Structures are given as C-alpha cells and as structure tokens.
Amino acid sequence: MIIDILLATYNGEKYLREQLDSLVGQTNQDWRIIARDDGSNDATVSILKEYQEKLGKDKLIILPPAERNPEDNIPAWKRIIHNFSALAEWSKNDGNAEYVMFSDQDDIWHADKIERSLTEQHKLEEKYGK
C-alpha cells in the first residue's frame, strides 16, 4: 500500500526541514511525498531537492511549479487551493496510492500520525465500506 503525502510549498524554508524530518521519521514508511512549489523566492526548492537526493526520486517526487505571469494579481488563498489541487490531480492520475494525506509546509507530524490515521480509516471502512 502506498500513501501519497501531498506537500504544497511557498517560501517555507523556515519550517520545511522540520516538516520533512517528521515525515521521514514516521512509524509507517509506506508513503511517498509529492511536493509542488508555488514560486518560492527563498531556499524552499533547494531544501526539497536536498531531501530528494537523500530519499530518492521515487520517495520524494517534485512536480514542476505553475508558470505565472508576475503581473497576475492572484490572491494567496487561490494559489494554495490550486497548488493542492494540482498535487491531488497528479496523484489521482498516477494511480499508485491507495490513500492521500495533505501536508502544509509548516506542519510537524507526530511519529505515528500515518499509522494512527490508517488505523482509524480502516475502522471506518469496516463500518461503512471503502
């Protein structure tokens, strides 16, 4: 079973390493991170690439960013929605993940977050179906 962790980033260098370390330290390791940056102008993309080198390109997949016209005045909330939407669409089209989890760049996950989430998900599936 594979769980896609969808990670949308934008100027997140301050928190990103801590978040990635919390994902790497999960008790359940049946995951891959699908990351997409929304045009950061800090070290966010470099940090993603650094972790991709450590983990491998099949464990941390970095999608290309959206091409933006600098003159477009798109509100931040719309860009965030679009970024997560693009990640979800990629995961769906790829078709390899049985479950998807969303992650903000400044989250720090407890080591058993995936394990506990799946346990609860399986209980719900037993009760209501998949």
N, C-alpha and C positions, 0 to 999 in steps of 0.2 A: 504494500500500500504506500502511496506517495501523497504527501500533504504539500500543497503549494502555499508558501508564505509570501503574500503579495506585499511588497515594501515600496511605497511611494516616497520619494525623497525630494527635498528642495532646501538648499542651504542648511543642511543638517549636520555639518561636521562636528558641532559641539557635542552631540549626543550619539552619533551614528556608531562609533566603535563599541560603546557600551551596549547598544541595542544588538548589534551583530554578535558580540560575545555572548549575550544572553540567549540568542538563538542557537549558536554553536554549542552551548552548554546544556541543551535540552536532554532530558532523560529519554525521550523518544527521538530517534535520529532518522526516522523515515520521512524526511522533508527535503525540500529544496526551496531556496529563496529566489523569487522572481522580482527583480528590482527595476525601477524605472525612475530616472531623474527628470525633473521638470525645469531644467535650465539653470542649475546652481552656478553661482559665481564664487564659491568657496571650494574647499577641498573634498566635498562630498563624493564626487565621481572618482577621485583618486583613491579615497578610502574604500569605495565599492570594489574598484579594480584590485586593490591590495588584498582584500578578503577573497576575491575571486581567485587570485593566484594561489592563496593558501588552501582554499576549499576545492578548487577545480571548477571548470566551466559548466559541469553538469549539476553541481550542488548550488552554485550561485550564478544565475543567468541574469545578465544585464541587458535590458531592452533598450533600443535607441530612443532618445528623447523626442518629444514633439518638436517639429520645426515651428518656430514662432516668428512673427513679424514684430520687431521691437516697438512698433507704433501701435500695435493692438493693445487695447486697454481692457484686458480680460481680468475680472475680479479673481482674487486668490482662491476663493471657495469653488469657483467653477473650474479652475485649473486642477485643484485637488481631486474633484469628482472625475474629471477627465482622465487624470493620471491613474486612479484606481480602476476606472472603467477599462482603460487600455490594458492594464495588468490582468483583470478578470477575463477580458476577451481573449487575450493571449493564452491564458491557462485553459480556458474552455476549448479553444481551437486545437491546442496541443493534445488535450485529451488524456494525459497520463496521470493526472492527480485525481484521487478519489475524494479528497477534501481540500478546502481552501480556507486559509486564515488570513486576516488582514492585519497589517502591522504598520503603525506610524513610526517614523524615524526616531522619535524621542521616547518610545516605549522601552521598558526594560521588563522582560518576561521572567517570571519565576521559573526555575529549572524544570518544573513538572507541568507547566501550562499546557503543552500539547497533549501530554499523557492524560491529564485530568479532563481536558476538553473532549478528547476522544472517548473516554470512559462515559462521560455524560451523554455524548452524541449517540453512542451505541445503546445506551439505556432508552433514549428517546426513539431510536429506530426500532427497538424490540417492541415498544409500546404502540408506535404509530406507523411503522414501516419506513422504508428508506426513502 
